[in-house]
Amino acid sequence: MTQQAAALQTYNNELVKCIEELCSKRDELNRQIKQEEEEKERLQHDIRVLSEKLSRVNESLTQRLAARATFDRTIAETEAAYTKILESSQSLLSVLKQEAGNLSKATEREEGGK
């Protein structure tokens, strides 16, 4: 019976050792799970922060693009109006020169006729 008791004691010791190893591995796995859960929470927080920032940047960009479009339209309209003013000024100058020439000729004829 002593031999059986010794074998039983050996099996018992090995069983206890295996259980302790499993518990140790489980504890390590729990530590890794906790670490990854914390990292997941940090990443989710970062994603929320970046999403909010992206939303603000998109909103600002939309407003700035609209403002630029308004500037572009105003500049185009102003340049078109300025071109019309230049054309009108050129026409007016041409008409004025022609009238001044006609007046000069009429004046010369009157002076020549005296």
C-alpha distances in whole Angstrom, upper triangle without the diagonal:
4,5,5,6,8,10,10,12,14,15,16,18,20,21,22,24,25,26,28,30,31,32,34,36,37,38,40,41,43,45,46,47,49,51,52,53,55,56,57,59,61,62,63,65,67,68,69,71,72,73,75,77,78,79,81,82,83,85,87,88,89,92,93,93,95,97,98,99,102,103,103,105,107,108,109,111,113,113,115,117,118,119,121,123,124,125,127,128,129,131,133,134,135,137,138,140,141,143,144,145,147,149,150,152,153,154,156,158,159,160,161,163,165
4,5,5,6,9,10,10,12,14,15,16,18,20,21,22,24,25,27,28,30,31,33,34,36,37,39,40,41,43,45,46,47,49,51,52,53,55,56,58,60,61,62,64,65,66,68,70,71,72,74,76,77,78,80,81,82,84,86,87,88,91,91,92,94,96,97,98,101,102,102,104,106,107,108,110,112,112,114,116,117,118,120,122,122,124,126,127,128,130,132,133,134,136,137,138,140,142,143,144,146,147,148,150,152,153,154,156,158,159,160,162,164
4,5,5,6,9,10,11,12,14,15,17,18,20,21,22,24,26,27,28,30,31,33,34,36,37,39,40,42,43,45,46,48,49,50,52,54,55,57,58,59,61,63,64,65,67,69,70,71,73,74,75,77,79,80,81,83,85,85,87,89,90,91,93,95,95,96,99,100,100,103,105,105,106,109,110,110,112,114,115,116,118,120,121,122,124,125,126,128,130,131,132,134,135,136,138,140,141,142,144,146,146,148,150,151,152,155,156,157,158,160,162
4,5,5,6,8,10,10,12,14,15,16,18,20,21,22,24,25,27,28,30,31,32,34,36,37,38,40,42,43,44,46,47,49,51,52,53,55,57,58,59,61,62,63,65,67,68,69,71,73,73,75,77,78,79,81,83,83,85,87,88,89,91,93,93,95,97,98,99,101,103,103,104,107,108,109,110,113,113,114,117,118,119,120,123,124,124,126,128,129,130,133,134,135,137,138,139,141,143,144,145,147,149,149,151,153,154,155,157,159,161
4,5,5,6,9,10,10,12,14,15,16,18,20,21,22,24,25,27,28,30,31,32,34,36,37,39,40,41,43,45,46,47,49,51,52,53,55,56,57,59,61,62,63,65,67,68,70,71,72,74,76,77,78,80,82,82,84,86,87,88,90,92,92,94,96,97,98,100,102,102,103,106,107,108,109,112,113,113,116,117,118,120,122,123,124,126,127,128,130,132,133,134,136,138,138,140,142,143,144,146,148,149,150,152,153,154,156,158,160
4,5,5,6,9,10,10,12,14,15,16,18,20,21,22,24,26,27,28,30,31,33,34,36,37,39,40,42,43,45,46,48,49,50,52,54,55,56,58,60,61,63,64,65,67,69,70,71,73,75,76,77,79,80,81,83,85,86,86,89,90,91,92,95,96,96,98,100,101,102,104,106,106,108,110,111,112,114,116,116,118,120,121,122,124,126,127,128,130,131,132,134,136,137,138,140,142,142,144,146,147,148,150,152,153,154,156,158
4,5,5,6,8,10,11,12,14,15,16,18,20,21,22,24,26,27,28,30,31,33,34,36,37,38,40,42,43,44,46,48,49,51,52,53,55,57,58,59,61,63,64,65,67,68,69,71,73,74,75,77,79,79,81,83,84,84,87,89,89,90,93,94,94,96,98,99,100,102,104,104,106,108,109,110,112,114,114,116,118,119,120,122,124,125,126,128,129,130,132,134,135,136,138,140,140,142,144,145,146,148,150,151,152,154,156
4,5,5,6,9,10,10,12,14,15,16,18,20,21,22,24,26,27,28,30,31,32,34,36,37,38,40,42,43,45,46,47,49,51,52,53,55,56,57,59,61,62,63,65,67,67,69,71,72,73,75,77,77,79,81,82,83,85,87,88,89,91,92,93,95,97,98,99,101,103,103,105,107,108,109,111,113,113,115,117,118,119,121,123,124,125,127,128,129,131,133,134,135,137,138,139,141,143,144,145,147,149,150,151,153,155
4,5,5,6,9,10,10,12,14,15,16,18,20,21,22,24,25,27,28,30,31,33,35,36,37,39,40,41,43,45,46,48,49,51,52,54,55,56,58,60,61,62,64,66,66,68,70,71,72,74,76,76,78,80,81,82,84,86,87,88,90,91,92,94,96,97,98,100,102,102,104,106,107,108,110,112,112,114,116,117,118,120,122,122,124,126,127,128,130,132,133,134,136,137,138,140,142,143,144,146,148,148,150,152,154
4,5,5,6,8,10,10,12,14,15,16,18,20,21,22,24,26,27,28,30,31,33,34,36,37,39,40,42,43,45,46,48,49,50,52,54,55,57,58,59,61,63,64,65,67,69,70,71,73,74,75,76,79,80,80,83,84,85,86,89,90,90,92,94,95,96,98,100,100,102,104,105,106,108,110,110,112,114,115,116,118,120,121,122,124,125,126,128,130,131,132,134,135,136,138,140,141,142,144,146,146,148,150,152
4,5,5,6,9,10,10,12,14,15,16,18,20,21,22,24,26,27,28,30,31,32,34,36,37,38,40,42,43,44,46,47,48,51,52,53,55,57,58,59,61,62,63,65,67,68,68,71,72,73,74,77,78,78,81,83,83,84,87,88,88,90,92,93,94,96,98,98,100,102,103,104,106,108,109,110,112,113,114,116,118,119,120,122,123,124,126,128,129,130,132,134,135,136,138,139,140,143,144,145,146,148,150
4,5,5,6,9,10,11,12,14,15,16,18,20,21,22,24,25,27,28,30,31,33,35,36,37,39,40,41,43,45,46,47,49,51,52,53,55,56,57,59,61,62,63,66,67,67,70,71,72,73,76,77,77,80,81,82,83,86,87,87,89,92,92,93,96,97,98,99,102,102,103,106,107,108,109,112,113,114,116,117,118,120,122,123,124,126,127,128,130,132,133,134,136,138,138,140,142,143,144,146,148,149
4,5,5,6,9,10,11,12,14,15,16,18,20,21,23,24,25,27,29,30,31,33,35,36,37,39,40,42,44,45,46,48,49,51,52,54,55,56,58,60,61,62,64,65,66,68,70,71,72,75,75,76,79,80,81,82,85,86,86,88,90,91,92,94,96,96,98,100,101,102,104,106,106,108,110,111,112,114,116,117,118,120,121,122,124,126,127,128,130,131,132,134,136,137,138,140,142,143,144,146,148
4,5,5,6,9,10,10,12,14,15,16,18,20,21,22,24,26,27,28,30,31,33,34,36,37,38,40,42,43,44,46,48,49,51,52,53,54,57,58,59,60,63,63,64,67,68,69,70,73,74,74,77,78,79,80,83,84,84,86,88,89,90,92,94,94,96,98,99,100,102,104,104,106,108,109,110,112,114,114,116,118,119,120,122,124,124,126,128,129,130,132,134,135,136,138,140,140,142,144,146
4,5,5,6,9,10,11,12,14,15,16,18,20,21,22,24,26,27,28,30,31,32,34,36,37,39,41,42,43,45,46,47,49,51,52,53,55,56,57,59,61,62,63,65,67,67,69,71,72,73,75,77,77,79,81,82,83,85,87,87,88,91,92,93,94,97,98,99,101,102,103,105,107,108,109,111,112,113,115,117,118,119,121,123,123,125,127,128,129,131,133,134,135,137,138,139,141,143,145
4,5,5,6,9,10,10,12,14,15,16,18,20,21,22,24,25,27,29,30,31,33,35,36,37,39,40,41,43,45,46,47,49,51,52,54,55,56,58,60,61,62,64,66,66,68,70,71,72,74,76,76,78,80,81,82,84,86,86,88,90,91,92,94,96,97,98,100,101,102,104,106,107,108,110,112,112,114,116,117,118,120,122,122,124,126,127,128,130,132,133,134,136,138,138,140,142,144
4,5,5,6,9,10,10,12,14,15,16,18,20,21,23,24,26,27,29,30,32,33,34,36,38,39,40,42,43,45,46,48,49,50,52,54,55,56,58,59,60,63,64,65,66,69,69,70,73,74,75,76,79,80,80,82,84,85,86,88,90,90,92,94,95,96,98,100,100,102,104,105,106,108,110,111,112,114,115,116,118,120,121,122,124,125,126,128,130,131,132,134,136,136,138,140,142
4,5,5,6,9,10,10,12,14,15,16,18,20,21,22,24,26,27,28,30,31,32,34,36,37,38,40,42,43,45,46,47,48,51,52,53,54,57,57,58,61,62,63,64,67,68,68,70,72,73,74,77,78,78,80,82,83,84,86,88,88,90,92,93,94,96,98,98,100,102,103,104,106,108,109,110,112,113,114,116,118,119,120,122,123,124,126,128,129,130,132,134,135,136,138,140
4,5,5,6,9,10,10,12,14,15,16,18,20,21,22,24,25,26,28,30,31,33,34,36,37,39,40,41,43,45,46,47,49,50,51,53,55,56,57,59,61,61,63,65,66,67,69,71,72,73,75,76,77,79,81,82,83,85,87,87,89,91,92,93,95,97,97,99,101,102,103,105,107,108,109,111,112,113,115,117,118,119,121,122,123,126,127,128,129,132,133,134,135,137,139
4,5,5,6,9,10,10,12,14,15,16,18,20,21,23,24,25,27,29,30,31,33,34,36,37,39,40,42,43,45,46,48,49,50,52,54,55,56,58,60,60,62,64,65,66,68,70,70,72,74,75,76,78,80,81,82,84,86,86,88,90,91,92,94,96,96,98,100,101,102,104,106,107,108,110,111,112,114,116,117,118,120,121,122,124,126,127,128,130,132,132,134,136,138
4,5,5,6,8,10,11,12,14,15,17,18,20,21,23,24,26,27,28,30,32,33,34,36,37,39,40,42,43,44,47,48,49,50,52,53,54,57,58,59,60,63,63,64,66,68,69,70,73,73,74,76,78,79,80,82,84,84,86,88,89,90,92,94,94,96,98,99,100,102,104,104,106,108,109,110,112,114,114,116,118,119,120,122,124,125,126,128,130,130,132,134,136
4,5,5,6,9,10,10,12,14,15,16,18,20,21,22,24,25,26,28,30,31,32,34,36,37,38,40,41,42,45,46,47,48,51,51,52,55,56,57,58,61,62,62,64,66,67,68,71,72,72,74,76,77,78,80,82,82,84,86,87,88,90,92,93,94,96,97,98,100,102,103,104,106,107,109,110,112,113,114,116,118,119,121,122,123,125,127,128,129,130,132,134
4,5,5,6,9,10,10,12,14,15,16,18,20,21,22,24,25,27,29,30,31,33,34,36,37,39,40,41,43,45,46,47,49,50,51,53,55,56,57,60,61,61,64,65,66,67,70,71,71,74,75,76,77,80,81,82,84,86,86,88,90,91,92,94,96,97,98,100,101,102,104,106,107,108,110,112,112,114,116,117,118,120,122,122,124,126,127,128,130,132,133
4,5,5,6,9,10,11,12,14,15,17,18,20,21,23,24,26,27,29,30,32,33,34,36,38,39,40,42,43,44,46,48,49,50,52,54,55,56,59,59,60,63,64,65,66,69,69,70,72,74,75,76,78,80,80,82,84,85,86,88,90,90,92,94,95,96,98,100,101,102,104,105,106,108,110,111,112,114,115,116,118,120,121,122,125,126,126,128,130,132
4,5,5,6,9,10,11,12,14,15,16,18,20,21,22,24,26,27,28,30,31,32,34,36,37,38,40,42,42,44,46,47,48,50,52,52,54,57,57,58,60,62,62,64,66,67,68,70,72,73,74,76,77,78,80,82,83,84,86,88,88,90,92,93,94,96,98,98,100,102,103,104,106,108,108,110,112,113,114,116,118,119,120,122,124,124,126,128,130
4,5,5,6,9,10,10,12,14,15,16,18,20,21,22,24,25,26,28,30,31,33,34,36,37,39,40,41,43,45,46,47,49,50,51,53,55,56,57,59,61,61,63,65,66,67,69,71,71,73,75,76,77,79,81,82,83,85,86,87,89,91,92,93,95,96,97,99,101,102,103,105,107,107,109,111,112,113,115,117,118,119,121,123,123,125,127,129
4,5,5,6,9,10,10,12,14,15,17,18,20,21,23,24,26,27,29,30,32,33,34,36,38,39,40,42,44,45,46,48,49,50,52,54,55,56,58,60,60,62,64,65,66,68,70,71,72,74,75,76,78,80,81,82,84,86,86,88,90,91,92,94,96,97,98,100,101,102,104,106,107,108,110,111,112,114,116,117,118,121,122,122,124,126,128
4,5,5,6,9,10,11,12,14,15,17,18,20,21,23,24,26,27,28,30,32,33,34,36,37,38,40,42,43,44,46,48,48,50,52,53,54,56,58,58,60,62,63,64,66,68,69,70,72,73,74,76,78,79,80,82,84,84,86,88,89,90,92,94,94,96,98,99,100,102,104,104,106,108,109,110,112,114,115,116,118,120,120,122,124,126
4,5,5,6,9,10,10,12,14,15,16,18,20,21,22,24,25,26,28,30,31,32,34,36,36,38,40,41,42,44,46,46,48,51,51,52,54,56,57,58,60,61,62,64,66,67,68,70,72,72,74,76,77,78,80,82,82,84,86,87,88,90,92,93,94,96,97,98,100,102,103,104,106,107,108,110,112,113,114,117,118,119,120,122,124
4,5,5,6,8,10,10,12,14,15,16,18,20,21,22,24,25,27,29,30,31,33,34,35,37,39,40,41,43,45,46,47,49,50,51,53,55,56,57,60,61,61,63,65,66,67,70,71,72,73,75,76,78,80,81,82,84,86,87,88,90,91,92,94,96,97,98,100,101,102,104,106,107,108,110,112,112,114,116,117,118,120,122,123
4,5,5,6,9,10,11,12,14,15,17,18,20,21,23,24,26,27,29,30,32,33,34,36,38,39,40,42,43,44,46,48,49,50,52,54,54,56,58,59,60,62,64,65,66,68,69,70,72,74,75,76,78,80,80,82,84,85,86,88,90,91,92,94,95,96,98,100,101,102,104,105,106,108,110,111,112,115,116,116,118,120,122
4,5,5,6,9,10,10,12,14,15,16,18,20,21,22,24,26,27,28,30,31,32,34,36,37,38,40,42,42,44,46,47,48,50,52,52,54,56,57,58,60,62,62,64,66,67,68,70,72,72,74,76,77,78,80,82,83,84,86,87,88,90,92,93,94,96,98,98,100,102,103,104,106,108,108,110,112,113,114,116,118,119
4,5,5,6,9,10,10,12,14,15,16,18,20,21,22,24,25,26,28,30,31,32,35,35,36,39,40,41,42,45,46,46,49,50,51,53,55,56,57,59,61,61,63,65,66,67,69,71,71,73,75,76,77,79,81,82,83,85,86,87,89,91,92,93,95,97,97,99,101,102,103,105,107,108,109,111,113,113,115,117,119
4,5,5,6,9,10,11,12,14,15,17,18,20,21,23,24,25,27,29,30,31,33,34,36,38,39,40,42,44,45,46,48,49,50,52,54,55,56,58,60,61,62,64,65,66,68,70,71,72,74,76,76,78,80,81,82,84,86,87,88,90,91,92,94,96,97,98,100,101,102,105,106,107,108,111,112,112,114,116,118
4,5,5,6,9,10,11,12,14,15,17,18,20,21,22,24,26,27,28,30,32,33,34,36,37,38,40,42,43,44,46,48,48,50,52,53,54,56,58,59,60,62,63,64,66,68,69,70,72,74,74,76,78,79,80,82,84,84,86,88,89,90,92,94,94,96,98,99,100,102,104,105,106,108,110,110,112,114,116
4,5,5,6,9,10,10,12,14,15,16,18,20,21,22,24,25,26,28,30,31,32,34,36,36,38,40,41,42,44,46,46,48,50,51,52,54,56,56,58,60,61,62,64,66,67,68,70,71,72,74,76,77,78,80,82,82,84,86,87,88,90,92,92,94,96,97,98,100,102,103,104,106,108,108,110,112,114
4,5,5,6,9,10,10,12,14,15,16,18,20,21,23,24,25,27,29,30,31,33,35,35,37,39,40,41,43,45,46,47,49,50,51,53,55,56,57,59,61,62,63,65,66,67,70,71,72,74,75,76,78,80,81,82,84,86,87,88,90,91,92,94,96,97,98,100,102,102,104,106,107,108,110,112,113
4,5,5,6,9,10,11,12,14,15,17,18,20,21,23,24,26,27,28,30,32,33,34,36,38,39,40,42,43,44,46,48,49,50,52,54,55,56,58,59,60,62,64,65,66,68,70,71,72,74,75,76,79,80,81,83,84,85,87,89,90,91,93,95,95,96,99,100,101,102,105,106,106,108,110,112
4,5,5,6,9,10,10,12,14,15,16,18,20,21,22,24,26,26,28,30,31,32,34,36,37,38,40,41,42,44,46,47,48,50,52,52,54,56,57,58,60,62,62,64,66,67,68,70,72,73,74,76,77,78,80,82,83,84,86,88,88,90,92,93,94,96,98,98,100,102,103,104,106,108,109
4,5,5,6,9,10,10,12,14,15,16,18,20,20,22,24,25,26,28,30,31,32,34,35,36,38,40,41,42,45,46,46,48,50,51,52,55,56,57,59,60,61,63,65,66,67,69,71,72,73,75,76,77,79,81,82,83,85,87,87,89,91,92,93,95,97,98,99,101,102,103,105,107,109
4,5,5,6,9,10,11,12,14,15,17,18,20,21,23,24,25,27,29,30,31,33,34,36,38,39,40,42,44,45,46,48,49,50,52,54,55,56,58,60,61,62,64,65,66,68,70,71,72,74,76,77,78,80,81,82,84,86,87,88,90,91,92,95,96,97,98,101,102,102,104,106,108
4,5,5,6,9,10,11,12,14,15,16,18,20,21,22,24,26,27,28,30,32,33,34,36,37,38,40,42,43,44,46,48,48,50,52,53,54,56,58,59,60,62,63,64,66,68,69,70,72,74,74,76,78,79,80,82,84,84,86,88,89,90,92,94,95,96,98,99,100,102,104,106
4,5,5,6,9,10,10,12,14,15,16,18,20,20,22,24,25,26,28,30,31,32,34,36,36,38,40,41,42,44,46,46,48,50,51,52,54,56,57,58,60,61,62,64,66,67,68,70,72,72,74,76,77,78,80,82,82,84,86,87,88,90,92,93,94,96,98,98,100,102,104
4,5,5,6,9,10,10,12,14,15,16,18,20,21,22,24,25,27,29,30,31,33,34,35,37,39,40,41,43,45,46,47,49,50,51,53,55,56,57,59,61,62,64,65,66,68,70,71,72,74,75,76,78,80,81,82,84,86,87,88,90,91,92,94,96,97,98,100,102,103
4,5,5,6,9,10,11,12,14,15,17,18,20,21,23,24,26,27,29,30,32,33,34,36,38,39,40,42,44,45,46,48,49,50,52,54,55,56,58,60,61,63,64,65,67,69,70,71,73,74,75,77,79,80,81,83,85,85,87,89,90,91,93,95,96,97,98,100,102
4,5,5,6,8,10,10,12,14,15,16,18,20,21,22,24,26,26,28,30,31,32,34,36,37,38,40,42,42,44,46,47,48,50,52,52,54,56,57,58,60,62,63,64,66,67,68,70,72,73,74,76,78,78,80,82,83,84,86,88,88,90,92,93,94,96,98,99
4,5,5,6,8,10,10,12,14,15,16,18,20,20,22,24,25,26,28,30,31,32,34,35,36,38,40,41,42,44,46,47,48,50,51,52,55,56,57,59,60,61,63,65,66,67,69,71,72,73,75,76,77,79,81,82,83,85,87,87,89,91,92,93,95,97,98
4,5,5,6,9,10,10,12,14,15,17,18,20,21,23,24,25,27,29,30,31,33,35,36,38,39,40,42,44,45,46,48,49,51,52,54,55,56,58,60,61,62,64,65,67,68,70,71,73,74,76,77,79,80,81,82,85,86,87,88,91,92,92,94,96,98
4,5,5,6,9,10,11,12,14,15,17,18,20,21,22,24,26,27,28,30,32,33,34,36,38,39,40,42,43,44,46,48,49,50,53,53,55,57,58,59,61,63,64,65,67,68,69,71,73,74,75,77,79,79,80,83,84,85,87,89,90,90,92,94,96
4,5,5,6,8,10,10,12,14,15,16,18,20,21,22,24,25,26,28,30,31,32,34,36,36,38,40,41,42,44,46,47,48,50,51,52,54,56,57,58,60,62,63,64,66,67,68,70,72,73,74,76,77,78,81,82,83,84,87,88,88,90,92,94
4,5,5,6,9,10,10,12,14,15,16,18,20,21,22,24,25,27,29,30,31,33,34,36,37,39,40,41,43,45,46,47,49,51,52,53,55,56,58,59,61,62,64,65,66,68,70,71,72,74,76,77,78,80,81,82,84,86,87,88,90,92,93
4,5,5,6,9,10,11,12,14,15,17,18,20,21,23,24,26,27,29,30,32,33,35,36,38,39,40,42,44,45,46,48,49,51,53,54,55,57,58,60,61,63,64,65,67,69,70,71,73,74,75,77,79,80,81,83,85,86,87,88,90,92
4,5,5,6,9,10,11,12,14,15,16,18,20,21,22,24,26,27,28,30,31,32,34,36,37,38,40,42,43,44,46,47,48,50,52,53,54,56,57,59,61,62,63,64,67,68,68,70,72,73,74,77,78,79,80,83,83,84,86,88,90
4,5,5,6,9,10,10,12,14,15,16,18,20,20,22,24,25,26,28,30,31,32,34,35,37,38,40,41,43,45,46,47,49,50,51,53,55,56,57,59,61,61,63,65,66,67,69,71,72,73,75,76,77,79,81,82,83,85,87,88
4,5,5,6,9,10,11,12,14,15,17,18,20,21,23,24,26,27,29,30,32,33,35,36,38,39,40,42,44,45,46,48,49,51,52,54,55,56,58,60,61,62,64,65,66,68,70,71,72,74,76,77,78,80,81,82,84,86,88
4,5,5,6,8,10,11,12,14,15,17,18,20,21,23,24,26,27,28,30,32,33,34,36,37,39,40,42,43,45,46,48,49,51,52,53,55,57,58,59,61,63,64,64,67,68,69,70,73,74,75,76,79,79,80,82,84,86
4,5,5,6,8,10,10,12,14,15,16,18,20,21,22,24,25,26,28,30,31,32,34,36,37,38,40,41,42,44,46,47,48,50,51,53,54,56,57,58,60,62,62,64,66,67,68,71,72,73,74,77,77,78,80,82,84
4,5,5,6,9,10,10,12,14,15,16,18,20,21,22,24,25,27,28,30,31,33,34,36,37,39,40,41,43,45,46,47,49,50,52,53,55,56,58,59,61,62,64,65,66,68,70,71,72,74,76,77,78,79,81,83
4,5,5,6,9,10,11,12,14,15,17,19,20,21,23,24,26,27,29,30,32,33,35,36,38,39,41,42,44,45,47,48,49,51,53,54,55,57,58,59,61,63,64,65,66,69,70,71,73,75,75,76,78,80,82
4,5,5,6,9,10,11,12,14,15,16,18,20,21,22,24,26,27,28,30,31,32,34,36,37,38,40,42,43,44,46,47,48,50,52,53,54,56,57,58,60,62,63,64,67,68,68,70,72,73,74,76,78,79
4,5,5,6,9,10,10,12,14,15,16,18,20,21,22,24,25,26,28,30,31,32,34,36,37,39,40,41,43,45,46,47,49,50,51,53,55,56,57,59,61,62,63,65,66,67,69,71,72,73,75,77,78
4,5,5,6,9,10,11,12,14,15,17,18,20,21,23,24,26,27,29,30,32,33,35,36,38,39,40,42,43,45,46,48,49,50,52,54,55,56,58,60,61,62,64,65,66,68,70,71,72,74,76,77
4,5,5,6,9,10,11,12,14,15,17,18,20,21,22,24,26,27,28,30,32,33,34,36,37,39,40,42,43,44,46,48,49,50,52,53,54,56,58,59,60,62,63,64,66,68,69,70,72,74,75
4,5,5,6,9,10,10,12,14,15,16,18,20,21,22,24,25,26,28,30,31,32,34,36,37,38,40,41,42,44,46,47,48,50,51,52,54,56,57,58,60,62,62,64,66,67,68,70,72,73
4,5,5,6,9,10,10,12,14,15,16,18,20,21,22,24,25,27,29,30,31,33,34,36,37,39,40,41,43,45,46,47,49,50,51,53,55,56,57,59,61,62,63,65,66,68,69,71,73
4,5,5,6,9,10,11,12,14,15,17,18,20,21,23,24,26,27,28,30,32,33,34,36,37,39,40,42,43,44,46,48,49,50,52,54,55,56,58,59,60,62,64,65,66,68,70,71
4,5,5,6,9,10,10,12,14,15,16,18,20,21,22,24,26,27,28,30,31,32,34,36,37,38,40,42,42,44,46,47,48,50,52,53,54,56,57,58,60,62,63,64,66,68,69
4,5,5,6,9,10,10,12,14,15,16,18,20,21,22,24,25,26,28,30,31,32,34,35,37,38,40,41,43,45,46,47,49,50,51,53,55,56,57,59,61,62,63,64,66,68
4,5,5,6,9,10,10,12,14,15,16,18,20,21,23,24,26,27,28,30,31,33,34,36,37,39,40,42,43,45,46,48,49,50,52,54,55,56,58,60,61,62,64,65,67
4,5,5,6,8,10,11,12,14,15,16,18,20,21,22,24,26,27,28,30,31,32,34,36,37,38,40,42,43,44,46,47,48,50,52,53,54,56,58,59,60,62,63,65
4,5,5,6,8,10,10,12,14,15,16,18,20,21,22,24,25,26,28,30,31,32,34,36,36,38,40,41,42,44,46,47,48,50,51,52,54,56,57,58,60,62,63
4,6,5,6,9,10,10,12,14,15,16,18,20,21,22,24,25,27,28,30,31,33,34,35,37,39,40,41,43,45,46,47,49,50,51,53,55,56,57,59,61,63
4,5,5,6,8,10,11,12,14,15,17,18,20,21,22,24,26,27,28,30,32,33,34,36,37,39,40,42,43,44,46,48,49,50,52,54,55,56,58,59,61
4,5,5,6,8,10,10,12,14,15,16,18,20,21,22,24,26,26,28,30,31,32,34,36,37,38,40,41,42,44,46,47,48,50,52,53,54,56,57,59
4,5,5,6,8,10,10,12,14,15,16,18,20,21,22,24,25,26,28,30,31,32,34,35,36,38,40,41,42,44,46,47,48,50,51,52,54,56,58
4,5,5,6,9,10,11,12,14,15,16,18,20,21,23,24,25,27,28,30,31,33,34,36,37,39,40,41,43,45,46,47,49,50,52,53,55,57
4,6,5,6,9,10,11,12,14,15,16,18,20,21,22,24,26,27,28,30,31,33,34,36,37,38,40,42,43,44,46,48,49,50,52,53,55
4,5,5,6,9,10,10,12,14,15,16,18,20,21,22,24,25,26,28,30,31,32,34,36,36,38,40,41,42,44,46,47,48,50,51,53
4,5,5,6,9,10,10,12,14,15,16,18,20,21,22,24,25,27,28,30,31,33,34,35,37,39,40,41,43,45,46,47,48,50,52
4,5,5,6,9,10,11,12,14,15,17,18,20,21,23,24,26,27,28,30,31,33,34,36,37,39,40,42,43,45,46,47,49,51
4,5,5,6,9,10,10,12,14,15,16,18,20,21,22,24,25,26,28,30,31,32,34,36,37,38,40,42,43,44,46,47,49
4,5,5,6,9,10,10,12,14,15,16,18,20,20,22,24,25,26,28,30,31,32,34,35,36,38,40,41,42,44,46,47
4,5,5,6,9,10,10,12,14,15,16,18,20,21,22,24,25,27,28,30,31,33,34,36,37,39,40,41,43,45,47
4,5,5,6,8,10,10,12,14,15,16,18,20,21,22,24,25,27,28,30,31,32,34,36,37,38,40,41,43,45
4,5,5,6,8,10,10,12,14,15,16,18,20,21,22,24,25,26,28,30,31,32,34,36,37,38,40,41,43
4,5,5,6,9,10,10,12,14,15,16,18,20,20,22,24,25,26,28,30,31,32,34,36,37,38,40,42
4,5,5,6,9,10,10,12,14,15,16,18,20,21,22,24,25,27,28,30,31,33,34,36,37,39,41
4,5,5,6,8,10,10,12,14,15,16,18,20,21,22,24,25,26,28,30,31,32,34,35,37,39
4,5,5,6,8,10,10,12,14,15,16,18,20,20,22,24,25,26,28,30,31,32,34,35,37
4,5,5,6,9,10,10,12,14,15,16,18,20,21,22,24,25,27,28,30,31,32,34,36
4,5,5,6,8,10,11,12,14,15,16,18,20,21,22,24,26,27,28,30,31,33,35
4,5,5,6,8,10,10,12,14,15,16,18,20,21,22,24,25,26,28,30,31,33
4,5,5,6,8,10,10,12,14,15,16,18,20,20,22,24,25,26,28,30,32
4,5,5,6,9,10,10,12,14,15,17,18,20,21,23,24,26,27,28,31
4,5,5,6,8,10,10,12,14,15,16,18,20,21,22,24,25,27,29
4,5,5,6,8,10,10,12,14,15,16,18,20,21,22,24,25,27
4,5,5,6,8,10,10,12,14,15,16,18,20,21,22,24,26
4,5,5,6,9,10,11,12,14,15,17,18,20,21,22,25
4,5,5,6,8,10,10,12,14,15,16,18,20,21,23
4,5,5,6,9,10,10,12,14,15,16,18,20,21
4,5,5,6,9,10,10,12,14,15,16,18,20
4,5,5,6,9,10,11,12,14,15,16,19
4,5,5,6,8,10,10,12,14,15,17
4,5,5,6,9,10,10,12,14,16
4,5,5,6,9,10,10,12,15
4,5,5,6,9,10,10,13
4,5,5,6,8,10,11
4,5,5,6,8,10
4,5,5,6,9
4,5,5,7
4,5,6
4,6
4
